[in-house]
Amino acid sequence: MEQSIRNQLPGKVKNIISDKVLSEVIVETSIGDVASVITTRSVEEMKLKNGDEVFVLVKATNVSLRMRPKS
């Protein structure tokens, strides 16, 4: 699949949490875990499952960052 997005992170699906409409897909990457919210229909159409090798495509205008609590 060709993509024009430059910000691509290879990783492995670590966990998928789904309801009827949306799914949160946790992907383990070399820089840490990345959470992505996509439709459950997309998860089903791509037949995503834990352990699948994927690319996280990051569009700079759609990024949300959370601060990690200090220990």
Secondary structure by P-SEA (a helix, b strand, c coil): ccccccbbbbbccccccccccbbbbbbbccccbbbbbbbaaaaaaacccccbbbbbbbccccbbbbbcccc
